[in-house]
Each structure stands twice: as structure tokens, then as C-alpha cells.
């Protein structure tokens, strides 16, 4: 009898343990898994749209940031190349890096490019509290509004690190903010031996279109900055040759041709 009682206690402990594990897995699935599945579906949608319109959408993240170097040299150089080809792109700005670089933001706008928001502190929304993540999204838009003297809420939003949690996803959905991922990574943040502007030119020669992710923050490693410029020039030259339009993300999402 004592042996049976012991077996029952062990059995019920196992069931409680299993229930806890299942609850944790369920919570993780809801909090991270649903936004992840949503991300994959949005990326498929972008792929379909770029193929349909046979176009490129160039997107630049993290411009003017202090990650590895000061200033906005690369952003300015990118703007010069875009002006040379007379095409428009989308810049996803990190709010806290704007201060002191307001004139670059106003140039982005004045040159006719689209401005998107990339959070205020560039946080990983899977690692911080949902409320901190939410306030990061709101603050990012507020800073852009202050600079541009507007009061818009629905700037296209690119989640930092491409990661959203469920609460942020719901907030963006309720505010009708377009969430924008990418279909092709330029690879400019990869290790030096993996960065290859020839790979980018080959892609631009053959593919039916792409939403390209690039980063326009200055780096101490000049070869990375150079790689971005060569790749962007390469894509634009190929797009020009193949008569493929360059769209902003909003034009692409609305289905407008340039
Ligand atoms: Zn980023």
C-alpha cells in the first residue's frame, strides 16, 4: 500500500510537470510563434508582389546609427546614388539616432523617399517586456513626427531584428501600421568573407524582383560601406538595363507601379 501511494504521487507530479511544460510551450507559441508565422506569410506576400510587378524595393535600416561608427556618411552617399538614378527607396529609421542628424532625415524626405520606423532603441522585442517593446514602437514614430512636424501614426514599420511579439503585432494591426519585412538580404552585416557585391549583381541580373534589405549606418570597416554602395549601384544599373521599376514599400504594398 505505501508503495502504491508513492507511485500515485510520482505519477501526479509527472502530470503537473507535463501540464506546466505544455502551458509554457503554448504561451511561447502565442507570444512568438504567431508573429513568426505572420512574418513568413508577409514575406511570401512581398515575394508575390515583387514578382507580379517585376520590381525592386530598396530598403535601408539603421541609418545614422552609432553601431560601429559615427555620422551619416553612408546614408548621404546612398542618397546621392539614388538621386543619380532618379529612383526612390524606403529608409527605416531608428528614433534615438535621429537627434543631431535631423538634416539627413529632412533630406531623405525632400528627395522624395519613404520614411519608415525601426523602433526607438532598436530592441529585440522577444527579449524585453511587451510594454517596453510597445513604447519603443510608439517613441520611434513620435521622434520622426517631431522632425517632420507631422502627427502620423502609420509609418511603415520594420521590426528590429525582424522580430515581433504578439502584443506588438496586435498594436500594429489595430493602428493599421504596415509591417514590412524583406525578401533578399544584401548581406552587408555578414562577416567580411561572406560579403560579396558580385552576388548581389548576379541576383539583380536574374531575379524577378525583390525587397532588398540593406543597412546604411557608417562602419569603421570601410569595405562594408563600399560593399553597400557597390551593391546598390549594381542593383540600380541592372534594374535600369532590364527596365524594372524601383518602388517604395508603400507603392509596392498598394500595388502601384512607379
Ligand atoms: Zn535594424
Boltz pocket constraint, residues with backbone or C-beta under 6 A from the ligand:
constraints:
  - pocket:
      binder: B
      contacts: [[A, 61], [A, 62], [A, 118], [A, 122], [A, 159], [A, 160], [A, 161]]
      max_distance: 6.0
